[in-house]
Amino acid sequence: MDKKLLLKSHFHFIGIGGIGMSALAIGLLKKGCSVSGSDLVKNDETKKLEKLGAVIFSSQIRQNIEFVISKFTNKFINFVVTSAIKPENEEFLYCKEKNLSIKHRSEILAMLMRTYTTLAVAGSHGKTSTSTFLSTILELCTHNSSSITGGIIPIYDSNCHLENTKYLVAEVDESDGTINKYKSDIGIINNIDFDHCDHFSNLSEVISSFKSFAKNSKKLLLNFDCENSRNNFNSDCKWSNKKAKNVDFAIIPTEINSKYTIGKYYENENFIGSLNIPIPGLHNLSNITAAIAASRMIGVDFIEIKKNIKHLKLPKKRFEFRGQVDERNVYDDYAHHPNEIKETIKLGRLLVQEKNNNECQKSRLIAIFQPHRYSRVKEFTKEFAEELSKADVIYVTSIYGAGEENKNKITSKIITDLIYKKNKNVSYINNYYEVTKNFYKLTQKGDLILNMGAGDCHNLWWILNEKN
């Protein structure tokens, strides 16, 4: 869609407050389009959109659509939805009844991507972190880059920074199969894992979805350390954190602690230099290696990258330190898949061990986990129990359904019962208000508290502060 046609278009987002939908809405506003949207929940994103000039409805009723049609008579109106919008949604139903132009969010993102040299970040885990690291490097080294991601990037304090630049970093999602809509100049596959059991039946279907993405990428950058990606794709470029031989880019770690990672950087098996990266964790090192590799593929000077790497920060809700409550350190993390929980607990353990080595008071690693989707709990019950049991104390709350029906009457207790066989320090707690109410009984001074999940669990910090 060219600029003139874009300015003659209006976009109404059904469910505008989500992290992905709000990013697109912000981007379109920056492009000069008029935007409206509805969401049942007011949040930081909807407030930001209102300030930028969007019309926001706090209900989802047919009258909203009628208002939009009557107000923007001189424009072609697109009604934007995600796969999460239910068929019975009143706005969505009305749009279908009136045969109005309904677009999936992937179509709008794909449209914007076509107007840039696009670096698209895909993968089962670490997409938002990789997009954040890549966006930061390109912003500081080229001053000619835009971003649309599924998280808040610290350098922009936003999930969208869309300007008239050469490059665009776009986080693309495989969860509903729409990943085949995206065309990119460089496609990045972080890793491949079985997930999104509400859409995919098995790992083969997930791999097939990524193959569509790979086919639509002019160049493919691949994580060689991931078995599923290594065995199923032929790539133009590969990265590794385990070896420098037979890969295009590698960072081999020489020191990892709770504050930073030091590693030797290689290109085409040649040692280039050492890097001091201000982010801990092997999984983060993989994401940073991908970001550096993609930057080098478009010609960013390594000396510039090395100079600016000290400015890298994790996006919000990725091992984000929220603060201290009576000598208890609280962290938020988006981990909602067993392999993500594994890495988050591993990083938490590193912090606890260092603290215990330096202080007399012994710290404990407390995991508070809100399971996300009934289908995911059903599929990965054993794996959740295996990884969560590695914390010292575990609290599991009720499942955040994300709009799914609980056909099999699944509860979180199936996870806690399995954890109990490995670690007796586990309890089921109904919700985060109950956690807050009993916070001082459930925790003690010196604890590192990992609050994990992809639902509304990140309200814990707000609830704690409201109570205190």
Secondary structure, 3 states (H helix, E strand, C coil): CCHHHHHCEEEEEECCCCHHHHHHHHHHHHCCCEEEEECCCCCHHHHHHHHCCCEEECCCCHHHHHHHHHHCCCCEEEEEECCCCCCCCHHHHHHHHCCCCEEEHHHHHHHHHCCCEEEEEECCCCHHHHHHHHHHHHHHHHCCEEEEEEEEECCCCEEEECCCCCEEEEECCCCCCHHHHCCEEEEEECCCCCCCCCCCCCHHHHHHHHHHHHHCEEEEEEECCCHHHHCCCCCCEEEECCCCCCCCEEEEEEEECCCCEEEEEEECCEEEEEEEECCCCHHHHHHHHHHHHHHHHCCCCHHHHHHHHHHCCCCCCCCEEEEEECCEEEEEECCCCHHHHHHHHHHHHHHHHHHHHHCCCCCCEEEEEECECHHHHHHHHHHHHHHHCCCCEEEECCCECCCCCCCCCCCCHHHHHHHHHHCCCEEECCCHHHHHHCHHHHCCCCCEEEEEECCCHHHHHHHHHHHC
